[in-house]
Amino acid sequence: MNLEHAAQSLRDQFPMSGRSDLARREARLEKFGQVAFGGFLVVVVSAVVGLVYAILARFVFSGDNPAVGILLTAFIIFAMLSLAYVIFREDLKEKRMKIAREEEPPGGAPPVVTGRLIEEREFEPVPTVAEDTTDLLPSQKRK
């Protein structure tokens, strides 16, 4: 029987006072980080949109050099998409590591390997109470 889930449930219900305070502070810091990152993202997106508009107005709409304007716009858009990919991938990796840390057994003990074969030993039969008692039975001859 695996009682790890029951132990984890008990630890979650009765956290230590220092641990609960730390968890609350971590939650507040996480919310603050999300708000700060959201504001920064709005500023960056606004700057990129303004830069793309300036490039399009200067090169494409004016007719001076439309090929350069389109290339610069494509470069900026794909650079932002690549940056978003890296950020989302790192966030996913961090969440996976956090889940793995939460599922780790207490005390950092390595998990018990149960998939190994038992070491082979020479077979030695165990003697029984009824052993050699059949010799005492009367033998009948068949007709």
trRosetta pair geometry for C-beta under 8 A, 3 or more apart (Angstrom, degrees):
i j d omega theta_ij theta_ji phi_ij phi_ji
2 5 6.9 64 121 0 97 93
3 6 4.8 -48 -168 41 75 117
3 7 5.9 79 133 -25 85 98
4 7 5.6 -55 -148 38 34 111
4 8 6.2 35 154 -20 67 105
4 105 6.8 -79 -128 -107 125 88
5 8 5.7 -51 -146 36 32 112
5 9 6.4 36 152 -22 63 105
6 9 5.6 -52 -149 34 32 114
6 10 6.6 32 152 -17 64 103
7 10 5.7 -54 -151 36 33 110
7 11 6.4 34 152 -19 66 104
7 106 7.3 -104 142 -10 132 127
8 11 5.6 -53 -148 36 33 112
8 12 6.4 34 153 -20 65 105
9 12 5.8 -54 -149 35 31 111
9 13 6.5 25 154 -16 64 109
10 13 5.8 -58 -145 38 32 108
10 14 6.2 -18 171 25 69 107
11 14 7.0 -81 -136 61 22 74
11 15 6.9 56 167 -90 63 64
11 106 7.6 176 -75 -76 153 129
12 15 7.0 -8 -152 -54 26 94
15 19 4.6 -127 178 91 105 116
15 20 4.5 129 98 -61 128 92
15 23 7.0 -38 -177 0 166 142
16 19 4.2 85 59 7 88 110
16 20 7.0 -162 84 -10 42 84
17 20 6.0 -54 -147 34 30 107
17 21 6.5 30 155 -17 63 107
18 21 5.7 -55 -149 38 33 112
18 22 6.2 33 153 -19 66 108
19 22 5.6 -54 -147 38 31 113
19 23 6.3 34 152 -21 65 105
20 23 5.5 -50 -146 35 33 113
20 24 6.4 36 153 -20 64 103
21 24 5.8 -52 -150 34 31 112
21 25 6.4 29 153 -16 64 106
22 25 5.8 -55 -147 38 32 110
22 26 6.3 34 153 -20 65 106
23 26 5.6 -52 -146 36 31 113
23 27 6.4 34 153 -21 64 104
24 27 5.7 -54 -150 33 31 112
24 28 6.5 29 153 -16 65 104
25 28 5.8 -52 -148 37 33 110
25 29 6.2 33 153 -18 65 107
26 29 5.7 -56 -145 39 31 111
26 30 6.2 36 153 -24 65 105
27 30 5.6 -52 -148 33 30 114
27 31 6.6 30 153 -17 63 103
28 31 5.8 -54 -150 36 33 109
28 32 6.3 33 152 -18 66 106
29 32 5.6 -52 -146 37 33 113
29 33 6.2 36 154 -21 65 106
30 33 5.7 -54 -148 36 29 113
30 34 6.5 31 153 -20 63 104
31 34 5.7 -53 -149 34 33 111
31 35 6.5 30 154 -16 66 104
32 35 5.9 -56 -150 37 32 108
32 36 6.2 27 155 -15 67 109
33 36 5.8 -56 -142 41 30 109
33 37 5.9 26 160 -16 66 110
34 37 5.9 -56 -140 41 26 107
34 38 6.1 32 156 -23 62 108
35 38 5.7 -55 -147 35 28 113
35 39 6.5 27 155 -17 63 105
36 39 5.9 -55 -151 36 30 109
36 40 6.4 29 153 -16 64 108
37 40 5.6 -54 -145 40 34 113
37 41 6.1 39 153 -24 66 105
38 41 5.6 -53 -147 34 30 114
38 42 6.6 33 153 -21 63 101
39 42 5.7 -50 -151 31 34 112
39 43 6.6 31 152 -16 65 104
40 43 5.8 -55 -151 37 34 111
40 44 6.3 31 153 -17 67 107
41 44 5.7 -54 -144 39 31 110
41 45 6.2 31 158 -18 66 107
42 45 5.9 -55 -145 38 27 109
42 46 6.3 29 155 -19 63 108
43 46 5.8 -57 -149 37 29 112
43 47 6.4 29 154 -19 64 107
44 47 5.7 -55 -148 37 32 111
44 48 6.3 30 154 -18 66 106
45 48 5.7 -54 -145 37 32 110
45 49 6.3 32 155 -18 65 105
46 49 5.8 -54 -146 37 30 110
46 50 6.3 29 154 -17 64 107
47 50 5.7 -56 -147 39 30 111
47 51 6.2 31 154 -20 65 107
48 51 5.6 -53 -145 37 31 112
48 52 6.3 31 155 -18 65 105
48 76 6.3 164 -154 164 94 115
48 80 5.7 54 -134 -80 158 145
49 52 5.8 -53 -146 37 30 110
49 53 6.3 31 154 -19 63 106
50 53 5.7 -54 -146 38 30 111
50 54 6.3 31 154 -20 65 106
51 54 5.7 -53 -146 36 31 111
51 55 6.4 29 155 -17 65 105
51 76 6.3 -165 109 -143 122 158
52 55 5.8 -54 -147 37 31 109
52 56 6.2 28 155 -16 65 108
52 73 5.3 80 -142 -130 90 91
52 76 5.9 -158 -79 88 90 144
52 77 7.2 62 -99 -60 133 90
53 56 5.8 -57 -145 40 30 109
53 57 6.1 27 158 -18 66 109
54 57 5.9 -55 -142 39 28 109
54 58 6.0 22 161 -16 64 113
55 58 6.0 -60 -140 41 26 107
55 59 5.9 -18 176 19 65 114
55 60 7.6 51 130 -4 69 101
55 69 5.3 154 155 -146 85 78
55 72 4.9 -140 -157 101 145 127
55 73 5.5 -179 98 -66 134 84
55 76 7.5 171 4 -3 156 144
56 59 7.0 -73 -127 54 18 81
56 60 4.7 -37 -154 39 62 123
56 61 5.9 60 147 -18 76 102
56 69 5.8 109 -108 176 39 122
56 73 6.2 52 -64 -78 90 136
57 60 7.6 -8 -42 52 12 80
57 61 5.1 -27 -127 39 41 128
57 62 6.9 59 161 -29 50 97
58 61 8.0 64 18 44 19 88
58 62 6.3 -31 -175 9 23 130
58 64 7.2 -46 154 37 61 134
58 69 6.9 176 78 -101 75 115
59 62 6.9 -55 -117 43 4 100
59 64 5.7 -91 -133 66 49 99
59 65 4.9 -54 -151 72 97 79
59 66 6.2 147 143 -99 84 30
59 68 5.3 -117 -154 83 147 93
59 69 2.8 -180 91 -63 121 111
59 70 7.9 -129 111 -14 124 55
59 72 7.2 107 22 29 156 129
60 63 7.8 21 166 -69 27 34
60 66 4.7 74 -122 -129 64 78
60 69 3.9 -146 -42 105 85 151
60 70 6.4 97 -87 -52 120 76
60 73 7.8 -7 -31 -22 136 138
63 66 6.7 -21 -131 -46 40 103
65 68 4.2 10 133 25 117 118
65 69 6.3 139 96 -20 73 90
66 69 5.5 -58 -147 39 37 115
66 70 6.2 35 158 -19 70 105
67 70 6.0 -55 -148 37 29 108
67 71 6.4 28 155 -17 64 109
68 71 5.8 -56 -146 39 31 111
68 72 6.2 29 157 -17 66 108
69 72 5.9 -55 -144 38 27 108
69 73 6.3 27 156 -18 63 109
70 73 5.7 -55 -146 38 30 112
70 74 6.2 30 156 -18 65 107
71 74 5.8 -55 -145 38 29 110
71 75 6.3 33 154 -23 64 106
72 75 5.6 -52 -147 33 31 114
72 76 6.4 28 156 -17 65 105
73 76 6.0 -56 -149 36 30 108
73 77 6.3 27 155 -17 65 109
74 77 5.8 -57 -144 39 30 110
74 78 6.1 18 163 -9 67 111
75 78 6.3 -65 -144 44 24 100
75 79 6.1 26 157 -22 63 111
76 79 5.7 -55 -144 35 28 112
76 80 6.5 27 157 -17 63 106
77 80 6.0 -59 -154 36 29 109
77 81 6.5 27 151 -17 65 107
78 81 5.4 -48 -142 38 39 114
78 82 6.2 43 155 -21 66 103
79 82 5.8 -52 -148 36 31 112
79 83 6.4 32 152 -19 63 106
80 83 5.6 -53 -147 37 32 113
80 84 6.4 35 153 -20 65 104
81 84 5.7 -52 -147 35 32 112
81 85 6.5 38 151 -23 63 103
82 85 5.6 -50 -151 32 33 115
82 86 6.6 31 153 -17 65 103
83 86 5.8 -53 -150 35 33 110
83 87 6.4 31 153 -18 65 107
84 87 5.7 -55 -147 38 32 111
84 88 6.2 27 158 -15 67 109
85 88 6.0 -60 -145 40 27 106
85 89 6.1 26 158 -20 64 111
86 89 5.8 -56 -144 37 28 111
86 90 6.3 25 159 -16 64 108
87 90 6.1 -59 -149 38 27 108
87 91 6.4 28 153 -20 63 109
88 91 5.6 -54 -147 36 32 114
88 92 6.4 33 154 -19 65 105
89 92 5.7 -54 -149 36 31 111
89 93 6.4 33 152 -20 64 106
90 93 5.5 -51 -145 36 34 114
90 94 6.3 36 154 -21 65 104
91 94 5.7 -53 -148 35 31 112
91 95 6.5 30 153 -18 64 105
92 95 5.8 -54 -147 36 32 110
92 96 6.5 35 153 -20 64 104
93 96 5.7 -53 -151 35 32 112
93 97 6.5 30 152 -17 64 105
94 97 5.8 -55 -149 37 32 110
94 98 6.4 34 152 -21 65 105
95 98 5.5 -51 -146 34 34 113
95 99 6.5 34 154 -18 65 103
96 99 5.8 -55 -150 36 31 110
96 100 6.3 31 152 -19 65 106
97 100 5.6 -53 -146 37 33 113
97 101 6.3 36 153 -21 65 104
98 101 5.7 -52 -148 35 31 112
98 102 6.5 31 153 -18 63 105
99 102 5.7 -55 -149 36 33 111
99 103 6.3 21 156 -11 66 110
100 103 5.9 -62 -145 43 30 105
100 104 6.6 52 150 -47 62 94
101 104 5.5 -34 -154 0 34 121
104 108 6.8 5 155 -108 126 53
105 108 7.5 155 81 -94 76 6
105 109 5.4 -57 98 59 125 87
105 111 6.4 144 -13 -83 130 72
106 109 7.6 16 84 14 48 99
113 116 5.6 61 126 -21 110 107
117 120 7.8 -2 137 -44 117 84
127 131 5.4 -79 -165 5 83 157
128 131 4.9 129 61 -34 76 96
130 133 5.2 -87 -164 29 57 127
130 134 7.7 52 163 -37 91 85
132 135 5.9 -19 -176 6 66 118
133 136 5.8 -45 -171 23 57 115
133 137 7.8 69 139 -30 69 91
134 137 5.6 -33 -162 9 53 117
